[in-house]
Amino acid sequence: MTENNFDIIIIGAGVSGLILAYEIIERTNKRVLILEKRKKINLYKNLCFWNIPQNILTKYAENKWEKICVIINEKKTTLYSDRIKYMRIKSQDVFKFFLERLNKHQNFKLLMGQNINYLKKDNDSITVGTKKIKYKSSLLFDSRIDKDIHKSKKLIQHFYGAEIVFEDEAINEDEVILMDLQDNKKDFNFIYILPYSKKKVLIETTYFSDKVLTLPDYKKDLEEYISKNYFGKKYKIMNLETGIIPMFKFQEENTNNYIKIGTAGNWVKQSTGYSLQNSFTFSRQLVDCIIEGKKPQIKKRMVYDFLDNTFCKFALKNPRGLKLFFEKFFKYNNLYSIVRFLTNSANLLEILRIIITLPKFLLIKAVLEK
């Protein structure tokens, strides 16, 4: 077994791993190795994000929408701000974007098909072993999740979606339906709609609950929704998209030279499931620490962490109360304030203004309950 030395090793060539590697390579002269267990990066999924705060991918988004809609009690509310856009980019385009730039640097290396057999932590170094090779570094970032999220018995966001192409024009391509709340479910459920064109659309059923559904249950949701809203329209299903996102925090396992990143590092915003913006923000913070010779760590966001945790406790204990929550949230706040709040960009006054509009008694009750 041979050994290879690097300054930094990243386990996982997902979005968080690639963004972190790019930040390190662009701002330091560190030798970086990414170890990825997949032999090919061919995962097809959509990455959506708001245009604020701006990031390097903003101008490369394939779709941009200015009208954001929510449907509650079959009543449609349309939100708009000339400062806000909702954006979509395909995951394979993100991988291609970063790999093209990273591969231009001699101090970067990506190895595919690497299954990690063991990992040894020392005070000043970390050794990662595969079947044939040992890799050694002074700093390691690990994106692996140690347990099955769907077996955690904690709140999760789980979804099943289909990209559909209609034979004739059937879609309003100018607006995203962020949530179409479904009232006939025991768990909190909504339909999410991304229109790519007048004929092509992603329709997705999403749940907040502590357990996943069976595949026929998800399919039934989509079939019923399409039948009701696009009755008689001929269509083909082109791609399917599924996912499970934790709405809880993983226990911190970080040391001076071993740091969890991505979903495993709590980079996903607990209350929404979005992580792309956090990947840029947190990668920048980690590299700031590396440059300054400090222990790499993310800045604490105590106010937002408390609010996210409160929302998730409320969602788990009172799923039926979520309809009232979102009804007030979208009715009494403008889109710019909402997005600043959802992206952790709002100041304290803006946060307080939004909190005032919410069902405060129900939220306080959720906080006090064990």
N, C-alpha and C positions, 0 to 999 in steps of 0.2 A: 504494500500500500504506500503510495507516494504522498507527499505533502505539498500544498501550495499556500503561500502566504499572501494575504491582502490586508489593506488597512481596515476595510469595512466589508462585511458580508451581509447581504439582504436575502432572506429566505422568502421567495414568492415574487413572481413577475406580474402581479396584479396591478391595479391602478395605483394603490398606495406605494407599492414597491418601486414602480417605474418613476412616479413623481418624485419620490425621495431620492432615488438614484440620480435623476436629472438635476435636482437641486444641489446635491453633493458634487457632482461632476462639474457643473457650471460655476460653482463658487469656491471649490478647493482643488488641490492637486492629489487628493486621496485616491488610492487604487481600490476600485469597487467591483465586487463580484456578486451577481445575482444567481441564486440556485433555484430553479423552477422544476417541479415534479412533472409537469405536463411536457409531452414531446412536441406538441404544437400549441400555439395560442390561437385557437379558432372559436373561442366562446363568442356567441352572438347575443348581445343584450344592449339595451338602450341605457345611456347615462344622461340624466336630465339634471339641470341646475339653473339657478337664476343668474342674471347678468351682473349682479352685485353680490359680493365684491368681485371685481373683474379678475380673470386669470388668463393664462397663456392660451387656453383653448377657446375662449369666448368668440373670437373672430372665425373659428373653424367649425362652429356648430352647423349642422346640416339643416336644422329647422329652428325658427325663432317665432315665438308667438307673443303678441301684446295683449290679447284679450284672454282673461282667465275666468272661467266659469265654475260655479258650484251649484248643485241642485239639491235642495233640502225640502222635504214635504212636497215634492214635484214642482217647487217654485225655483226658477232659475235666476241666479244673481250673477251679473257680469261685472268684473272688476278690470279697471284699466288705469295705467299711469304711463306717461310718455318717457319715464325714467326706468321702466321695468320691462324686462323680456324674460320669457321662460324658454329654455334652450334644450336641444337634444343633439347628442353626438353618439355615434355607434362605438361600442367598446373596441372593435377591431381597428377602427380609425385612430382611437387613442393609443393603442399599442403600437401601431405603425408610426404615429407621430413621434412618440418618445424614443422608440428603438432606432429610427433613422437618425436622430440627433445623438443618442448615446453611442451608437456604433462608430461614430466619427472620432471618438476619443480612444487613445491607446490605453488609458488607465481604467477602461471599463470592459467587463467581460460578463456575458450571459451564457449560462450552461443549462440546457433543457434536459428533461428526462432524469432529473437528479432526485432520487428518493433518499431522504435523510434517515440513516440508521441510528445514529446517536449524536448527542451534543454535550460537550464537556465544558463547564464554565470554571475558569480560574480568575483570580483577582486582576491579572493584567492581560489575559488572552482568552479566547474562546476557540475551541476546536469542533468542527462539524465533520462528520464522517458519512460517506456513502459506501457502497459496496467495495469500490476500488481505490478511492482517493480520500485523503484527509485535507481539509481546508482550515486554515488558521487565520485569525484576525484579532485585532485589539478591540473591535466593536462589532456587534451583531444586532441587526434589526429583523424581527421574526413576525411574519404575518399569518402564521398558522393558527387555526382555532383548535383548541384542545378537546372540545366536547361537541356532541351533537346538539345544536341549538334547539331543534324541535322536540328534544326529550327533556328540556330543562324545567318544564312546568312553570316557566315565567312568560311574561308578555312578549309576543313576537308579532311582527308584521309578515304575513305570508300572502303570496299572490300568484295568479296564473293568468297569462294573457296570450292573445293571438293577434298576429298581424294579418289583417284581412284586406284583400283587394276585391272591390266590387266591380261588376261588369259595366255598370253605368255610374255616372257621378251621383254620389249619395251623401257626401261629407261636407260639412262646413269647415274648410281648412284654416280659417282665420282664428279659431278659438280652441283652447285646451279646456276640457272638462276635468278639472282637478279632482272633484269628488261629486258623484251622483249617489247620494246616500240611499241604501236599500233598507226599507223598514220591516221587511218580512223575515228577518233573520234573528236568531238568538244572540249571535255574536255581532259585533260592529262590523259592517260590511259596506263597501262602496265600489262603484265602477269608476275607472280612470280611463280617459280617452285622449289619445294623442293622434291628431290628424296629420298625416304626412302630405296628403294631397286630396283632391276632390274624390278620389277613388280608393286611396289607401289609408288605413287607420290601424292603430293599436288599441284594442279594447281589453281591459284588464280588470279582473275582480280581485279586490284586496280586502284582507281581514286583519283586525287587531284582536288577538285572542291568545290563549296559552297552549293551543294545540292546532296542528294542521288538519286539513280536511282530506278526504279521499279524492283521487283524480276525477271520478264521475261527478262529485259535488261541484268542483270548480267548473267543469265543462257544462254542467246544467245551468250554472249562473250565466255563462256567456251565451248559451243557446237561448235562454229565456229573454235575455236583454236584447239580443240581436233580433229575435222574432218580434218583440214588442216595438222596438225603435226603428227597425229597417225591414219591416214586413214586406215580403214579396221580392226583395232585392236579391239578385243572384251574386254570389261571391265565392272566392277561394281563400282557404287559409294557407298562408305562405310560411310563417314561422311561429313557433311557440316560445314563450318566455315564462319561467317560473323562478321563484326565489323565496328565501326565508331570511328575515333581517331581525336581529335582536333589538328589543326595546327595553333593554336592561344593560347594566354595566358589568363587564368582566372584572374579576378580581385582579388588582395590579400585581404583576410578577417582575417588574423591572428592577435591574441592578445598575451599577455604574456603567457596565459595558454590554448589557443585554436588555433590549427594549422591544416590547410588542408594538406593532403598528397595524394600521388598517382596522378592520372589524375587531380583531383580537386586541387591539390597543385602544378600543373605545373611540375610534375616529368617526364612527357613524353617529349622527345626531340622534339621540335616544328617542325623541318624540316624533321625528319625521322619517327616519331611515335614509336621509341624504348624507353623502360622505365626500363627494368630489371636492367641494370647496374646502372642507376640513383637511383633505389630503394636501392641498397647496399650503394652507395656513400652518398646519402642524409640521410639515416638512421644512418649511422656512424656519420655524422656531428651533427645530432639532439641529439644523445646520448652523444657525446662529450660535448655539451652544458649542458645537464642534469647533467652530472658528475661534471662539473665545476660550477654548480649553476647559469648558465646564461639563458637568454631567449632562448628557442629552435628556431633556425633559420638556413636556408640554406645559404651557402656562395654565394654571387653574382658572376655571370659569365658574366660580361658585354660584353666582346668581342664576346663570343659565342651567347649570347642572341641577340646581334645586328645582327650577321651574320644569325642566324636562322630566325629572323623577316624579314630581307631583302629578304632572299630566298622565304619566304612564301608570302610576298607582290608581289614579282616577279611572283610566280606561280599563284597567283589569278588574276593578271592583264594581264599576258602574258603567258597563258598556252602553246601556240605553241612554245614559245621561250625556253621551258624546254628541248626540244629535243637537241637544240644546247648546252644548259648548261651541260647536262649529257654527251653528246658526247665529249666535251672538258674535263670535270671532269674525266672521265674514261680513256680517250686517253692519257692525258699528266701527269698523276700521277700514282705512283706505289701503289700497294695494301696496303702496310704497312703504307704509308703516308695517304692514304684515310681513313683507319680504325682509325688511331690516330685522324684524323680530325673529323670523324663521332662520335667518343666516347669522344669528348672534352678532349683528352689527348695530342694534339699537342701543341708544344711551339709556340711562336710568329713568329719565322722564318719559321717554317713549315706551319703555317697558311698563311703567306704572299706568300710563294711559290705556294700554291694551288690557292689563289686568283688571282695571275698573269695569271693562265691558263684559267680563266673563262671569259665569255662575259661581261666584266666590264662595258661597256657603257650601256647595257640593265639593269644591276643590279643597277647602279647609277641612271638611269632614274626611276626605280621602287622606290628607296629610296626617291627621290625628289617629286614624285607624291603624292598627298593627297588621 
